[in-house]
């Protein structure tokens, strides 16, 4: 994963957190938008890392980009269909855990394409574990908050770990 991927994780972490906050507060208000500040900090950090990092091999970057595009397309379609189905049968309480499962699964092909197997398998596994564990909670806003905040922490953590790894890998001469 590169700095762009880390920034994307930061933005989606903010969306998950905003959903958790919206469930906690009973609707979207100014506090539910505050995770955007975390996303902005991650985006700024990603840009700083990007300026210092070695450019990726264009062929590898294209291959990874194609896999990410396909995985994300299937992820979006699966989220739409699953959320629609669960909403239509009145199981709103299962929408967030189902989305967490889909998001977790979408990291698997990306892990293979990027060569970051252990890291992205761990992230996928933790997302799946979060979704499963949330089913032990009552089917209320508590479940939505748990999944939202849990997914946000996982994605923000993965983003920051990626940026730290890229920063350490950057040539020392470019940091001066």
N, C-alpha and C positions, 0 to 999 in steps of 0.2 A: 504494500500500500504506500502511496506517495502522499505528499502534502495536500494535494487536491482531495484525495480520499479522506484524509484526516479532517479537512474542512467540512466535507459533506457529512461525515459522522457527527461533527459538532452541530451542524444545522439540524440534522434529524434528531439528535439528542435534545435540542431545544424544543422541537415539536413534541416529542414524547413527554418532556417535562411540562410543557404547557397543557397537554391533555390531562396529566395527573393533577396539575394545579386547578384546571377547570372543574374536574370532578370534586376536588376538595372544597373549592370555593362556591360550587353550585353554578358555575357559568364562566364565560370568558370575560375577564376584566383586566385592568392594568397589570395586576400582579401575575396573571397568566402569561403576559407578554414579556415578563422580565427575563426568562431564560434566553431571550434573544441577545442579551448582553453577554452571556457566556459564549454563545455562538460567534458573536463578533470578536471576542477575545481570541477564540480558537482560529478564526479566519485570519486575523492579523498575525498570529503566531505562525500559521501555515504559510503565509506570504513571506514572512521573515525566513523561515526554513527553506522555502522554495528558492529564494534568492541566493542562498548559500550552498544548496545541494548540487551535486553533479547532475547534469541532465540525463534522463533515462535513455536507454537505447531505443530509437524510434520504432524499430520492428517489435520489440517486446512491449513497448507502451501501446502500440496499436492492437496487438493481440489481447493484452489485458483489457484495454478499452472496449473491445468487441465483446469479451466475456462479461464484463461489468454491464454493458448495455443490454445484452440479452437477458442476463440474470435479473436486472432491474426492471426490464419490461415484463417478464414473467411474474416478478414480485408484485408489480403494480396491478396487473390483471388479476392475480390470485387474491390480492387484498380487496380489490373492488368486488369480485364475485363472492368472496367469503363474507365480507361485511354486509353485502346486500342480502345474501341468503340468511345469515344469522339475524339481521334486522327484520326481515320478512317473517321469520318464525318467532319473533319476539324474544330472542336470546341476546339482547344487547350486552349482557354481562360477559358474554364469551367473545365479543368482537376484539377487545384489546389483547387477550391472550392468544387468539387466533392470528392476529397481525404479528405478534411477537414470534410465533412459530414460523410464519412465512418469512419474516425478516431474518430470523436465525438461519433458516434453510438457504436463503439466497446467498449467504456468505460461503457456502461450501464450494460452488464452482469458482467463485472468486479466489478462494484459497488455493485451488489447484492452478489457476492461471497465473497468480502472482508469486507462487512459490512460498507464500507465508502460511504454510499448512498449520503448524502448531498454533500460531497466534489467532488465525481466523477460525480454526476449528474450536478453539477455546471460546472465542466470542460467540460463535454459533451455538455451542453447547450451553453456555450461560444464558443466552436468550431463550433456548428451549426449556432449560431448567426454571427460569423465571416464569415462563408461561405455565408450565406444569404446576409449580408451587402456588401460583396465584389461584389455581382451581381449588385449593384448600381453604381459601378465604371465602367469606360470604359473598353471594352475587350482588354486591352493592357497589357504591362508589369507592369503597375500600379496595376492591379488586382493581378497579380502573387506576386508582392512585398508585397502588403497589406496582402494577405493570408499567405505568407511565414513568414514575420516579426510578424504578429499577432499570428500565431500558435506557433512560437518559443517563444514569450513572455508568452503565456499561458502555454506551457509545462515547460519552465524553472521556471515560477512562481509556478506551481503545484509541481515541483520537490523540489524547495527550501522550500515551505511550508511543504511538507512531511518530509523533513530532519529536519526542525526545530521542528516539532511535535515529531518525533522519538527521537531527542536529549533531549527534555524536559522530555519525558517519560522514558528515560534511568535511571537506579538506580543511585542515587547520589554517592554511594560508588565507582562505577566503573569509575566515572569522575575524581577521585582524583589521 
